Amino acid sequence: MKHRSLALGLTLTVLVCTSSFSAECEDESAPPPAAQTEPAGSISELQNRDTAFSILIEAFRQVQGRIIQNDYEACITAANALSDLKTQRSVVELAKQERKLRVAKLGRQIGNLNQAYDLTRRDDAHGVAVDVPVPIDTNHAAKALMDDVFISPTAPDKDGEIKTTTVPARDYLLDKTHVPVG
């Protein structure tokens, strides 16, 4: 349940961060909006996608990192409950190896996602004949994520109605900054 609400929160965060809202103006005296040229609109769209991808990939890294760390801590706790010291050490060593392998796999997954995005991004930029650098900034995204809150369902009340609560992102996410994977 905790991971579902986290996934929902991250999805909503990405949608809200990348959406632009506009309101219709009923006032006839307002000047018409300035016409936007196609290249400027294309550049803005590509930059918005870059920002959204940065946030999404950083959220993925932190959530998966948190899951890996929680599993590792559960294994260590279980190992500490064992009475045989030799078995306890073996379980701890296996838990460390498993965490190391899972972190390496996560790094490969993120690398693959970055490559796929880069190729798609180049195709999109080529399609609109615009050359815009790809500023995937996961450090900035990590800082931005820490300011967010997630909306999480709570237990049903006495009437069976499910309420929601907000939870600071730092309670779910692994860390504020990271070592780049690559």
C-alpha positions in Angstrom: 0.0 0.0 0.0 2.9 2.4 0.9 4.5 1.8 -2.5 1.2 2.3 -4.4 0.6 5.7 -2.8 4.3 6.6 -3.5 3.9 5.7 -7.1 0.7 7.7 -7.3 2.3 10.7 -5.6 5.3 10.6 -8.0 3.0 10.4 -11.0 1.0 13.3 -9.8 4.2 15.3 -9.1 5.5 14.8 -12.6 2.2 15.7 -14.1 1.8 18.9 -12.0 5.5 19.9 -12.5 5.3 19.6 -16.3 1.8 20.9 -17.0 1.1 24.4 -17.9 -2.2 25.9 -16.9 -4.0 28.6 -18.6 -7.3 30.4 -18.0 -9.6 31.9 -20.5 -10.0 35.6 -20.2 -13.6 37.0 -20.6 -12.4 40.6 -20.7 -12.5 41.8 -24.2 -10.2 44.7 -23.5 -7.2 42.5 -22.8 -4.7 42.4 -25.6 -4.5 39.1 -27.6 -1.6 36.8 -26.6 1.6 37.2 -28.6 2.0 34.7 -31.3 4.6 32.1 -30.5 7.0 31.0 -33.1 7.3 27.3 -33.8 11.0 26.9 -32.9 10.5 28.7 -29.5 7.5 26.4 -28.8 9.5 23.3 -29.8 12.5 24.4 -27.6 10.2 25.0 -24.7 8.5 21.6 -25.2 11.9 19.8 -25.3 13.1 21.6 -22.2 9.9 20.7 -20.4 10.4 17.0 -21.3 14.0 17.2 -20.1 12.8 18.5 -16.8 10.1 15.9 -16.5 12.5 13.1 -17.3 15.0 14.4 -14.8 12.4 14.3 -12.1 11.0 11.0 -13.1 14.4 9.2 -13.4 15.6 10.7 -10.0 12.3 9.6 -8.3 12.7 6.1 -9.8 16.3 5.9 -8.5 15.4 7.1 -5.0 12.3 4.9 -4.6 14.1 1.8 -5.9 17.1 2.7 -3.7 14.8 3.0 -0.7 13.2 -0.4 -1.5 16.7 -2.0 -1.8 17.8 -0.4 1.5 14.6 -1.5 3.3 15.0 -5.1 2.1 18.7 -5.0 3.2 17.8 -3.7 6.7 15.1 -6.4 7.1 17.6 -9.1 6.2 20.1 -7.7 8.7 17.4 -7.6 11.4 16.5 -11.2 10.7 20.1 -12.2 10.7 20.7 -10.6 14.1 17.8 -12.7 15.5 19.7 -15.9 14.6 21.4 -17.7 17.5 24.2 -19.4 15.5 27.0 -16.8 15.0 28.3 -18.6 11.8 24.9 -18.6 10.2 24.3 -15.0 11.2 27.6 -13.9 9.5 26.7 -15.9 6.4 23.3 -14.3 6.2 24.7 -10.8 6.7 27.3 -11.4 3.9 24.6 -12.7 1.6 22.5 -9.6 2.3 25.4 -7.3 1.5 26.1 -9.2 -1.8 22.4 -9.0 -2.7 22.2 -5.3 -2.0 25.4 -4.7 -4.1 24.0 -6.7 -7.0 20.6 -4.9 -6.8 22.2 -1.5 -6.7 24.4 -2.4 -9.8 21.2 -3.6 -11.6 19.5 -0.4 -10.7 22.4 1.5 -12.2 22.2 -0.4 -15.4 18.4 0.2 -15.6 18.9 3.9 -15.1 21.7 3.9 -17.7 19.4 2.1 -20.2 16.6 4.6 -19.5 19.0 7.5 -20.0 20.2 6.0 -23.3 16.6 5.4 -24.6 15.6 9.0 -23.6 18.7 10.4 -25.3 18.0 8.6 -28.6 14.3 9.6 -28.5 15.2 13.2 -27.6 17.7 13.4 -30.5 15.0 12.1 -32.9 12.5 14.7 -31.6 15.0 17.5 -31.9 15.9 16.4 -35.4 12.2 16.2 -36.3 11.6 19.9 -35.5 15.0 21.0 -36.8 16.1 22.4 -33.5 19.3 21.7 -31.7 18.8 22.1 -27.9 21.3 20.7 -25.4 19.9 17.9 -23.2 20.3 19.2 -19.6 19.3 16.1 -17.6 20.0 17.4 -14.1 19.2 14.8 -11.5 20.8 16.8 -8.7 18.4 19.6 -9.3 15.6 17.1 -9.6 16.6 15.5 -6.3 16.4 18.9 -4.6 13.1 19.6 -6.2 11.6 16.3 -5.1 12.5 17.0 -1.4 10.2 20.0 -1.5 7.3 17.9 -2.6 4.7 16.1 -0.6 2.9 12.9 -1.5 -0.8 12.3 -1.1 -1.3 9.0 0.7 -4.6 7.2 1.6 -5.2 6.5 5.3 -7.1 3.7 6.9 -10.9 3.8 6.5 -12.7 5.7 9.2 -15.6 4.4 11.2 -18.0 5.1 8.2 -15.7 3.2 5.8 -14.6 6.3 4.1 -11.0 6.5 3.0 -9.3 9.8 3.7 -6.0 11.1 2.5 -3.0 12.7 4.2 0.1 14.4 2.9 3.5 13.0 3.6 6.8 14.9 3.1 8.8 13.4 0.2 11.9 13.1 2.4 10.0 10.4 4.4 9.8 8.2 1.3 12.8 9.1 -0.8 16.2 7.7 -0.2 18.4 10.7 0.0 18.8 14.4 -1.0 21.7 14.0 -3.4 23.3 11.0 -5.0 26.4 9.7 -6.7 25.8 9.7 -10.5 25.2 6.2 -11.9 26.8 5.5 -15.2 
